């Protein structure tokens, strides 16, 4: 319909392209509904401010004019296709707001400095079709490989599809080119404001550096003098105190262990351990000989042999020679007792 697609016929040369000339009724209702305008071959040198009323624009045709720059499209962020062939463009900065741009044809213009133009083109994440031929940028070395590498979203470049092998070549060549170009010294590079210092600040920074260097030299000198005192390392090293204490403790416990059987009886050791653990006197158990005598005195006791084997619980003191730790272990010891009767 005429309200959706507006076609402006060729007329006299205009100073600015006015989209209202392409709709049947000059009112904002038609302007808001218009999605495509054709303003080719008008001989215009700029764009009218009336484009702000055409908020639904998606496709614009500006080919065959005398445009050197693009203005007044900041509010038309819905534009997806722009046709700007055969103009006099020197910059693409006026297209920054077109975040959904998918088609951009700007062949036969005056675009220079590929790095500068790519700084704008790489903003278009949805760009699929791009024409830059017949521009000075297209004559720069490895122009196509650089576009393919830095703009992987582009599928058709200068009317030729971008294939897989070409992308692989770009991935191998362009990074090395960037390293070489990055290694070249930049002439006249501006120093950022935060790195600029006054004469007083430069003097203070220099003095601080000298003080830090002097402190570092003093520390190295003190360390050198500390370790330069001659020492005799031919003899045996001194015995550590904890090793000497453990050795003396082990020797003392060994001596105590040799006299253990003579000094203590098993019953006394067990009774002492029980009293220390419970705080009460242990119950005295009659000796085996006493129990055996009572057993033999009974009327029904029969003599079943000449000896009787029985087992005793005997405590033993254990000393660890490496740590000096001592412990009490209780084990069984078998004994044979003679009984009256047959021999």
C-alpha positions in Angstrom: 0.0 0.0 0.0 1.1 3.6 -0.5 1.1 4.1 3.4 3.6 1.3 3.7 6.0 1.8 0.8 6.5 5.3 -0.5 8.0 5.9 -3.9 9.2 9.4 -4.8 9.5 10.0 -8.5 12.5 11.8 -9.9 12.2 15.5 -9.8 14.4 18.6 -9.5 17.5 18.5 -7.4 16.9 18.8 -3.7 19.1 20.2 -0.9 17.8 17.5 1.5 15.8 14.3 1.0 12.3 14.7 2.5 10.4 11.5 3.0 7.1 13.4 3.1 7.4 14.0 -0.6 6.9 10.2 -1.1 3.5 9.8 0.7 0.1 10.9 -0.7 -0.9 12.9 2.4 1.5 14.9 4.4 0.5 13.9 8.0 2.2 12.0 10.8 -0.3 9.1 10.6 0.9 8.1 7.2 4.5 8.8 8.3 4.3 6.5 11.3 2.9 3.7 9.1 5.5 4.0 6.3 8.1 1.2 6.4 10.0 1.8 3.1 11.0 5.0 1.1 12.6 5.3 -2.3 14.5 8.5 -2.7 16.9 7.6 -5.5 18.5 9.9 -8.0 17.2 13.2 -6.4 20.6 15.0 -6.5 20.2 15.8 -2.8 23.2 16.6 -0.5 21.6 15.7 2.9 18.7 14.2 4.7 15.8 16.2 6.1 14.9 16.3 9.8 11.5 15.0 9.0 12.8 11.4 9.1 12.2 11.5 12.9 8.4 11.2 12.1 9.0 8.0 10.1 9.6 5.8 13.1 8.6 2.5 11.4 11.1 2.7 8.5 12.8 -0.5 7.7 14.2 0.0 4.2 15.6 3.2 2.7 16.9 3.9 -0.8 19.2 6.8 -1.2 21.2 5.8 -4.3 22.3 8.2 -7.0 22.5 11.3 -4.9 25.3 13.6 -3.7 25.3 12.6 0.0 28.7 13.0 1.7 27.4 12.0 5.1 24.4 10.5 6.7 22.4 12.6 9.3 19.0 12.6 11.0 18.6 8.9 11.3 19.2 8.6 15.0 15.6 7.8 15.8 15.1 5.3 12.9 16.7 2.4 14.7 14.3 -0.1 13.1 16.0 0.3 9.6 17.3 -3.0 8.4 18.3 -2.3 4.8 20.2 0.8 3.5 21.0 1.4 -0.2 23.5 4.2 -0.7 25.3 3.3 -4.0 26.7 6.1 -6.2 27.0 8.9 -3.6 29.9 10.8 -2.2 30.1 9.3 1.3 33.3 9.7 3.2 32.1 8.2 6.5 29.5 5.8 7.8 29.2 7.4 11.3 25.6 8.4 10.7 24.5 4.8 10.7 25.7 4.0 14.2 22.1 3.9 15.6 21.0 1.2 13.1 21.6 -1.7 15.4 19.4 -4.2 13.4 21.0 -3.4 10.1 21.1 -6.5 7.8 21.9 -5.1 4.3 24.3 -2.2 3.6 25.2 -1.3 0.0 27.6 1.6 -0.3 29.5 0.9 -3.4 31.0 3.7 -5.6 31.6 6.2 -2.8 34.6 7.9 -1.3 35.1 5.7 1.8 38.8 5.6 3.0 40.8 4.1 5.9 39.5 0.6 6.3 40.4 0.4 10.0 38.3 3.5 10.7 35.3 2.1 8.7 35.5 -1.3 10.3 35.3 0.4 13.7 31.7 1.3 12.7 30.8 -1.7 10.6 31.7 -4.2 13.4 28.9 -2.7 15.5 26.3 -4.3 13.2 26.0 -7.7 14.7 23.2 -8.8 12.2 24.8 -7.5 9.0 24.6 -10.2 6.3 25.2 -8.4 3.0 27.8 -5.7 2.5 29.0 -3.9 -0.7 32.2 -1.7 -0.5 33.6 -2.1 -3.9 34.5 1.0 -6.0 35.7 2.7 -2.8 39.3 3.5 -1.8 39.0 1.1 1.1 38.6 -1.8 -1.3 42.0 -1.1 -2.8 43.9 -1.5 0.6 46.0 -4.7 1.0 44.1 -7.8 2.0 40.9 -5.8 2.2 38.6 -8.7 1.7 40.4 -11.1 4.1 40.3 -8.4 6.8 36.6 -7.8 6.4 35.9 -11.6 6.5 38.1 -12.0 9.6 36.8 -9.1 11.6 33.1 -9.4 10.5 32.3 -13.1 10.6 28.5 -12.3 10.5 28.8 -11.1 6.8 27.7 -13.8 4.4 27.9 -11.9 1.1 30.7 -9.4 0.5 30.9 -7.3 -2.7 28.3 -9.6 -4.4 30.3 -12.7 -3.7 29.5 -15.3 -1.0 32.0 -15.9 1.8 32.9 -19.6 1.8 34.6 -21.8 4.4 38.1 -21.9 2.8 38.2 -18.2 2.6 37.4 -17.9 6.3 40.1 -20.3 7.1 42.6 -18.3 5.1 41.6 -15.1 6.8 42.0 -16.8 10.2 45.6 -17.7 9.4 46.7 -14.5 7.6 45.0 -11.6 9.4 46.2 -12.3 13.0 49.8 -12.3 11.8 49.2 -9.0 9.9 47.8 -7.5 13.1 50.9 -8.5 15.1 53.2 -7.0 12.5 51.3 -3.8 12.3 51.0 -3.6 16.1 54.8 -3.9 16.4 55.4 -0.8 14.4 56.0 2.3 16.5 53.2 4.8 16.4 54.3 8.3 15.4 52.9 11.2 17.3 50.9 9.0 19.7 49.2 11.1 22.3 49.9 10.5 26.0 46.7 10.0 28.0 45.9 12.7 30.6 46.4 10.4 33.6 50.0 9.8 32.5 50.9 13.4 32.2 52.9 14.8 35.1 54.1 18.3 36.1 57.8 19.0 36.6 57.4 18.7 40.4 55.6 15.4 40.1 58.3 14.0 37.8 61.0 15.1 40.3 59.1 13.4 43.2 58.6 10.2 41.3 62.3 10.1 40.3 63.4 10.7 43.9 61.1 8.0 45.1 62.6 5.6 42.6 66.1 6.4 43.7 65.2 5.9 47.4 63.6 2.5 46.6 66.7 1.4 44.7 69.0 2.5 47.5 67.0 0.5 50.0 67.2 -2.6 47.8 71.0 -2.3 47.6 71.2 -1.8 51.4 69.2 -5.0 52.0 71.3 -7.0 49.6 74.5 -5.7 51.4 73.2 -6.6 54.8 72.3 -10.1 53.7 75.7 -10.6 52.2 77.5 -9.5 55.4 75.3 -11.8 57.5 76.3 -14.9 55.5 79.9 -13.9 55.0 81.1 -14.8 58.6 83.4 -17.9 58.3 82.1 -21.0 60.1 83.6 -24.5 60.6 81.2 -27.1 59.3 83.8 -30.0 59.5 82.7 -31.4 62.9 79.5 -33.2 63.8 76.4 -31.0 64.3 75.2 -30.4 67.8 72.6 -32.8 69.2 69.1 -31.4 69.3 67.7 -31.0 72.8 64.5 -33.0 72.2 66.6 -35.9 70.8 68.9 -35.9 73.9 65.9 -35.8 76.3 64.2 -38.7 74.5 67.4 -40.7 74.6 67.9 -40.2 78.3 64.2 -41.1 79.0 64.6 -44.3 77.0 67.7 -45.3 78.9 66.0 -44.6 82.2 63.0 -46.7 81.3 65.2 -49.6 80.2 66.9 -49.6 83.6 63.5 -49.5 85.3 62.3 -52.4 83.1 65.2 -54.6 84.2 64.3 -54.3 87.8 60.6 -54.6 87.2 60.2 -58.3 88.1 62.3 -57.9 91.2 60.7 -54.7 92.5 57.0 -55.3 91.7 54.8 -58.4 91.6 52.1 -58.8 89.0 49.4 -58.5 91.6 50.8 -55.3 93.0 51.0 -53.7 89.5 47.4 -54.6 88.7 46.2 -53.5 92.1 48.0 -50.1 91.7 46.6 -49.6 88.2 43.1 -50.4 89.4 43.3 -48.1 92.4 44.7 -45.3 90.2 41.8 -45.6 87.7 38.9 -46.1 90.2 40.2 -44.6 93.5 39.1 -47.7 95.4 41.0 -50.7 96.7 40.7 -53.7 94.5 39.2 -57.0 95.7 41.9 -59.4 96.8 41.7 -62.6 94.8 43.2 -65.7 96.7 46.2 -67.2 95.1 46.0 -70.2 92.9 47.7 -72.5 95.4 45.2 -71.6 98.0 42.3 -72.3 95.7 43.8 -75.6 94.5 44.3 -76.7 98.1 40.7 -76.2 98.9 39.7 -78.0 95.8 41.9 -81.1 96.7 40.5 -81.1 100.2 37.0 -81.7 99.0 35.7 -85.2 99.5 34.6 -85.7 95.8 37.8 -84.5 94.3 39.5 -87.2 92.3 43.1 -87.3 91.3 43.0 -87.0 87.5 46.7 -86.6 86.8 50.1 -85.7 88.2 50.1 -82.1 86.9 47.6 -79.4 86.2 48.0 -76.7 83.6 46.7 -73.3 84.3 47.1 -69.8 82.8 48.0 -66.6 84.5 47.5 -63.0 83.3 51.0 -61.4 83.6 51.6 -57.6 83.1 54.6 -56.5 81.1 56.0 -53.0 80.6 56.7 -52.1 76.9 59.0 -49.2 76.0 59.3 -47.7 72.4 62.9 -46.9 71.9 62.3 -44.4 69.1 59.8 -42.2 70.9 60.4 -43.1 74.6 56.7 -43.9 75.1 55.9 -46.6 77.6 52.9 -48.8 77.9 51.6 -51.6 80.1 50.5 -54.8 78.3 48.9 -57.9 79.9 49.4 -61.4 78.4 48.7 -65.0 79.2 51.4 -67.2 80.7 50.9 -71.0 81.1 52.3 -72.8 84.2 52.2 -76.5 85.3 51.5 -77.4 89.0 52.3 -80.8 90.4 49.4 -82.7 92.1 49.6 -85.6 94.5 49.0 -89.0 93.2 50.4 -91.2 90.5 53.8 -90.1 89.1 
